[in-house]
Each structure stands twice: as C-alpha cells, then as structure tokens.
Amino acid sequence: MLFPRRSSQRPCMQHSDSMAVRRQQWLIFYHASVEDIAFQLLKLMGAHAELSDLQWKRFSDGFPDLQINRQDAHRLEQFYGTCVIAGFHDPEIIFEQLCLLHELPRIRAKNLHVIVPWFSTGTKERVEKLGQIATAKSLADMLSSCPVGLGGPATMVMYDIHWLQEQFYFTDQVLTELLTAVPLCLTALASLESDFPDEKTAIVFPDEGAHKKMRSTFTDFDQIICDKVRDGDKRIVTFCTGKEFVEGRHCIIVDDMVMSGGLMLECAQQLHKLGAARISCFTVHAVLPKQAHKKFVGNSLIHKFWITDTVPTTAALVKNQAPFEILSIAPLIANYLGTILEDDISVD
C-alpha cells in the first residue's frame, strides 16, 4: 500500500494551505452513515487526503438542506481529485447523495471518483414478467446522469457487485470500475494460523454462483462446493464436490452477500454433521435485515463471522458481538486511491 497506517485516534480535519500540496491530495466527501470508513481512510492516507466536512441537514419537510463547505467549494479544482464515499444501503438517504454527485462537477470538481461500497439494488437485475421493475437498472441510470466534470466523466467504483453484467446498465456518461473486498478474508484467515497452527482450513461455497465469483481468491485452499435444493419453502443444502475435505477441518463458508443468513446456517449445520472441526463465515455485504443477525449472536455453531462495513447499519448492530468481527474496506479504498495518485505522479 502507498500510505502507512497512522494512529487509531480520530483524525483532526485540517485544511492544507499549499496549492502544491493539494495537487497531490484527494478531497474526500462522505455521507454521515459511512463516517467510520472516511476517518479510517484519512488515517491511512495521511497527507494525501483531506476530508470535507459537509453537513447532511434536512429542512423541516424532510428534504435535503445541503451546503458544501465554502472554502472547499472554492478550492475544488486545486486538488488532484475528488472522491465521494457513498452509502446506498438505505433508500431514505440515496436522494440527498445524488444531489451532491450532481453538484460537484458543476463547481469544478476534478477526477471525480464515487465509491459505492454496496450497490444495494443489485439483486433486482432482471424482469421476468411484464410490469416488474429492475431497480438495479434504475439506480444505474440515476448514477449515470452525473454530469461530466473537469478531467472527464465520473468513475463509479463498486465493491462486489452482485452480477458482473450490471456494469453494462450504466451509460457511457460515466465510467465503472468493479473491485472486490473478498481478499479481506485472506487477512482474517492469516490470523487463524497463529490461533490454530495444526488445523487445516477448507473454503466452502454455499452455491455454484459463489464458487464462480470467488474461487480465484482461494486457489491455495481445498474447496467445497454446495448447492441448495428447494423442498417447498425449505432450502436443503447438498454437496457437489469436496465433501472429503470437511471432516476435521476448519470450514470457512464464503459468499459475497448474506441476506437472511438462513442458507449459511443450513450449510453450517450440514458441515457440522459431517465432522467439521470448526465452522466460520465470511461475507462482504452483510445485509441481515429485520434483526437477522440475532441468528448468529451467541450461536455456538459458528466460530467466527467476518463481515465488512459496506452495510454500515449492520456493522453498527453487530459491533463487539461474537461471533461477528468487522473488517473495514478503508484499506482497500486507500490502496485504490493511492495507486491512482502514485501512478500519475510517477508519470509526471
């Protein structure tokens, strides 16, 4: 990574006085719901980033009352680039963020990059009968209407979009970049080596889709592929390949997104029956609506459940509650932004 890790204390939001310094800085806007990611990002990037302290206020009727910091508005084009860390996990806060995305290019923001930790409508990507609305396309259209600014069109950066083809839902008015937070699982697995040095690990994919999306990340591990068969309202987990790797292993169930958590728990129960020594879970997007996280809290079947903070409402609910452990995507964002900056500086 380009930038060293800094102190864990909350950073002081200071403005750089030198135009030369700002030319090697990102100015970072962030929604209030992803504040933790933003402050971790600032600690990681240090002098190469500055946070804008936009206040997310509302009028009495509930509509956005937004004011970009006047000093930042005057200095926007002096920065190397502008980054927005969005939070689209709640439909009530999407409109106010779209307002910001449309305004920044108009006031001369350069190299606009919008970080979308979770493309939240990604599971609704198709129309199977007349009248259905593919809201994945709807949200893509809204983001695509972001005006072109200094340096060209905005770049929409999305982590672990549910279906890769959704990148083609965006128009040519914006650029898209698809990244993954799955490698954070490797960081978590490395910590297991010191805790259980003699225990072998196997990676379990709950269905074929998860295997196709993530298998390349786990080539150094034995892999188990499951499938789900519907029996009325029930989903029965069966094993397609790798069943011989279960007994005596620490089995890690990995998926890009967990909604209710029912499939993961059913998979864990089947692994336990086959003699798994220990069972843990990892997901990038832990949605877990309607208190679904309670299925896992205190559940002796699950050793660890690693999630990222792409869905901040869930991360806040499960913080300091075993078996959950939160892995921040801030280092991934820092590395991404830092690499762009470093490449341009080296060319100059």
C-alpha positions in Angstrom: 0.0 0.0 0.0 1.2 3.5 -0.8 0.3 5.0 2.6 1.5 3.9 6.1 -1.0 3.1 8.8 -1.5 6.0 11.2 -2.7 6.4 14.8 -6.1 4.9 15.6 -7.3 8.2 17.2 -9.9 10.2 15.5 -8.1 12.4 13.0 -8.2 16.2 13.0 -9.7 17.7 9.9 -7.1 20.2 8.8 -7.1 22.2 5.6 -3.9 22.3 3.5 -2.7 25.8 2.8 -0.3 25.0 0.0 -1.7 24.6 -3.6 1.3 22.4 -4.4 0.2 20.0 -1.6 -3.4 20.0 -2.8 -2.2 18.9 -6.2 -1.1 15.6 -4.6 -4.3 15.2 -2.5 -7.7 13.8 -2.8 -10.6 15.8 -1.3 -12.9 13.3 0.2 -16.6 13.8 0.7 -18.6 11.2 2.6 -22.1 10.5 3.8 -22.7 10.6 7.5 -23.6 6.9 7.5 -20.1 5.9 6.3 -18.2 8.3 8.6 -16.2 5.5 10.2 -14.8 4.4 6.8 -14.0 8.0 5.9 -12.0 8.6 9.1 -10.1 5.4 8.8 -9.3 6.3 5.2 -7.9 9.6 6.3 -5.6 7.9 8.9 -4.3 5.6 6.2 -3.7 8.2 3.5 -2.4 10.9 5.8 -1.1 14.0 3.9 -2.5 12.6 0.6 -6.1 13.1 1.6 -8.4 15.8 3.1 -11.9 15.3 4.4 -14.6 17.9 3.6 -17.0 18.5 6.5 -20.3 18.7 4.6 -23.2 18.7 7.0 -26.1 16.4 6.0 -29.0 18.6 7.2 -32.7 18.5 6.3 -35.4 21.1 6.1 -38.5 20.7 8.3 -40.3 18.9 5.5 -37.6 16.2 5.3 -35.9 17.3 2.1 -32.1 17.8 1.9 -30.6 21.1 3.1 -27.0 20.7 1.9 -24.2 23.2 2.0 -20.7 22.3 0.7 -18.0 24.0 2.9 -17.4 27.4 1.2 -13.6 27.0 1.4 -13.8 23.6 -0.2 -16.1 24.8 -3.0 -13.5 27.5 -3.9 -10.6 25.1 -3.8 -12.1 22.0 -5.6 -10.2 22.3 -8.9 -6.9 22.7 -7.0 -7.0 19.1 -5.7 -5.7 16.2 -7.7 -9.1 14.6 -7.5 -12.4 14.5 -5.6 -13.7 11.3 -4.0 -17.2 10.7 -2.6 -17.8 7.7 -0.3 -21.5 7.0 -0.7 -23.8 4.9 1.4 -26.7 3.4 -0.7 -27.8 0.9 2.0 -30.9 2.9 2.9 -33.4 4.2 0.3 -34.1 7.2 2.5 -30.6 8.7 2.1 -30.0 8.0 -1.6 -31.6 11.2 -3.0 -29.5 13.6 -0.9 -26.3 11.9 -2.0 -27.4 12.1 -5.7 -27.8 15.8 -5.1 -24.1 16.1 -4.1 -22.9 13.9 -7.0 -24.7 16.2 -9.5 -23.4 19.4 -7.9 -19.7 18.6 -7.6 -18.9 18.5 -11.3 -20.7 21.8 -11.8 -18.4 23.5 -9.2 -15.3 22.2 -11.0 -14.5 19.0 -9.0 -11.7 17.2 -10.8 -11.3 13.5 -11.4 -14.5 12.6 -9.6 -14.5 9.0 -8.2 -17.6 7.8 -6.4 -17.0 4.9 -4.1 -20.1 2.7 -3.8 -19.4 0.1 -1.1 -22.6 -1.8 -1.8 -24.7 -1.5 -5.0 -27.8 -2.2 -3.0 -30.3 -2.9 -5.8 -28.0 -5.4 -7.5 -30.2 -8.4 -6.6 -33.1 -7.0 -8.6 -31.4 -7.1 -12.0 -34.0 -8.8 -14.3 -37.5 -8.6 -15.4 -39.3 -12.0 -15.6 -42.8 -10.7 -16.3 -44.4 -7.6 -17.6 -44.6 -4.8 -15.1 -41.6 -5.8 -12.9 -39.0 -3.1 -12.5 -35.3 -3.9 -12.5 -34.2 -1.4 -9.8 -30.6 -2.3 -10.5 -31.0 -0.6 -13.8 -32.9 2.3 -12.2 -30.1 3.1 -9.8 -27.5 2.7 -12.5 -29.4 5.2 -14.6 -29.5 7.7 -11.7 -25.8 7.4 -11.2 -25.1 7.6 -14.9 -26.8 11.0 -15.0 -23.9 12.5 -13.0 -22.6 15.5 -15.1 -19.2 15.3 -16.8 -16.7 17.4 -14.9 -13.0 18.5 -15.2 -10.9 15.6 -16.2 -13.8 13.8 -17.9 -16.7 11.6 -16.7 -17.1 10.4 -13.1 -15.9 6.9 -12.2 -18.3 4.7 -10.2 -16.3 2.3 -8.1 -18.3 -0.6 -6.8 -17.3 -3.5 -4.5 -18.5 -7.0 -5.2 -21.5 -6.0 -7.4 -23.9 -8.9 -7.3 -23.9 -9.6 -11.0 -21.0 -8.6 -13.2 -23.3 -7.8 -16.2 -24.8 -4.9 -14.2 -21.8 -2.8 -15.1 -23.4 -2.6 -18.5 -26.5 -1.0 -17.0 -24.6 2.2 -16.7 -24.5 4.6 -19.7 -21.3 5.9 -21.4 -21.7 9.2 -19.5 -19.8 7.6 -16.5 -17.0 5.1 -16.1 -17.4 2.0 -14.0 -14.8 0.1 -12.0 -15.6 -3.2 -10.3 -13.4 -4.1 -7.3 -13.6 -6.8 -4.7 -13.3 -6.9 -0.9 -13.1 -10.7 -0.8 -9.3 -10.6 -0.2 -10.0 -9.3 3.3 -11.0 -12.8 4.0 -7.4 -13.9 3.4 -6.3 -11.4 6.0 -8.7 -12.9 8.5 -7.5 -16.5 7.7 -3.9 -15.5 8.2 -4.8 -14.7 11.9 -6.1 -18.2 12.3 -2.7 -19.7 11.7 -1.4 -18.5 15.0 -4.5 -19.5 16.9 -4.8 -23.0 15.4 -1.4 -23.8 13.7 -2.2 -27.5 13.3 -5.7 -27.1 11.9 -6.3 -27.3 8.2 -8.7 -24.9 6.5 -11.2 -25.6 3.7 -13.2 -23.0 1.8 -16.9 -23.7 1.4 -19.0 -22.1 -1.3 -22.8 -22.3 -0.4 -23.7 -22.4 -4.1 -22.2 -22.6 -7.6 -22.6 -18.8 -8.1 -20.4 -18.0 -5.1 -17.8 -20.5 -6.4 -17.7 -18.9 -9.8 -17.3 -15.4 -8.4 -14.7 -16.1 -5.7 -12.8 -19.3 -6.4 -9.8 -17.5 -7.8 -9.1 -15.8 -4.5 -8.8 -19.1 -2.7 -6.6 -21.2 -5.0 -4.3 -22.2 -2.1 -7.1 -23.9 -0.2 -9.2 -27.0 -0.6 -12.6 -26.0 -1.9 -16.0 -27.4 -1.2 -19.0 -26.6 -3.4 -22.5 -26.8 -2.1 -25.9 -26.4 -3.7 -29.3 -25.6 -2.5 -32.4 -27.6 -3.4 -35.8 -26.3 -2.7 -38.3 -28.6 -0.9 -41.4 -26.4 -0.7 -40.5 -23.4 1.5 -37.3 -25.2 2.7 -33.8 -25.0 1.2 -31.8 -28.2 1.6 -28.1 -27.9 1.3 -26.3 -30.7 -0.7 -22.6 -31.2 -1.6 -21.5 -31.1 -5.2 -17.7 -31.5 -4.8 -15.1 -31.5 -2.0 -17.2 -33.4 0.6 -14.0 -35.3 1.5 -12.4 -32.1 2.8 -14.9 -31.5 5.6 -14.0 -33.9 8.4 -11.6 -32.5 10.9 -11.2 -29.2 9.0 -11.9 -25.6 9.9 -14.5 -24.9 7.2 -15.0 -21.3 6.1 -18.3 -20.5 4.4 -17.8 -17.6 2.0 -20.3 -15.6 0.0 -20.4 -12.1 -1.5 -23.7 -11.2 0.2 -25.8 -12.6 3.0 -29.4 -11.6 3.3 -31.3 -13.5 5.9 -28.4 -15.8 6.8 -30.6 -18.9 6.5 -28.5 -20.5 3.8 -25.3 -20.0 5.7 -26.7 -21.6 8.8 -28.1 -24.5 6.9 -24.7 -25.0 5.3 -23.0 -24.8 8.7 -25.4 -27.5 10.1 -24.6 -29.9 7.3 -20.8 -29.3 7.8 -21.2 -30.0 11.5 -22.9 -33.3 10.8 -20.1 -34.3 8.5 -17.5 -33.7 11.2 -16.1 -30.3 10.6 -13.8 -29.3 13.5 -14.8 -25.7 13.4 -17.0 -23.5 11.2 -16.6 -19.8 10.4 -18.3 -17.5 7.8 -17.2 -14.6 5.7 -19.3 -12.2 3.6 -18.6 -8.8 2.0 -22.2 -7.4 2.2 -23.9 -8.4 5.4 -27.4 -7.1 4.9 -29.2 -9.2 7.6 -32.4 -7.1 7.7 -35.1 -7.3 10.4 -32.6 -8.3 13.2 -31.5 -11.4 11.2 -28.0 -11.0 12.8 -29.5 -12.4 16.0 -29.5 -15.9 14.4 -25.7 -15.8 14.7 -25.1 -13.9 18.0 -24.1 -16.4 20.6 -24.6 -19.3 18.2 -22.1 -22.0 19.3 -22.1 -23.5 15.8 -20.2 -20.5 14.3 -16.7 -19.8 15.5 -16.2 -16.5 13.6 -18.3 -14.5 11.3 -16.3 -11.9 9.4 -18.2 -9.1 7.7 -17.1 -5.9 6.1 -18.5 -2.4 6.8 -20.1 -2.0 3.3 -23.5 -2.1 5.1 -22.8 0.3 8.0 -26.1 -0.3 9.7 -25.4 -4.0 10.1 -21.8 -3.3 11.2 -23.1 -1.0 13.9 -25.6 -3.6 15.1 -23.1 -6.4 15.5 -20.1 -4.5 16.8 -18.5 -6.2 19.7 -21.0 -9.1 19.5 -19.5 -12.6 19.0 -19.1 -14.3 16.6 -19.0 -11.2 14.4 -15.8 -9.4 13.6 -15.8 -6.4 11.3 -13.2 -5.9 8.5 -13.1 -2.4 7.1 -12.8 -1.7 3.4 -11.0 1.5 4.2 -7.5 0.0 3.5 -8.8 -1.2 0.1 -10.1 2.3 -0.8 -6.8 3.8 0.4 -4.8 1.5 -1.8 -7.0 2.1 -4.8 -6.9 5.9 -4.5 -3.2 5.9 -3.6 -2.3 3.8 -6.6 -4.1 6.2 -9.0 -2.3 9.2 -7.4 1.1 7.4 -7.4 0.8 6.4 -11.0 0.0 9.9 -12.1 2.8 11.4 -10.0 5.3 8.9 -11.4 4.3 9.8 -15.0 4.7 13.5 -14.3 
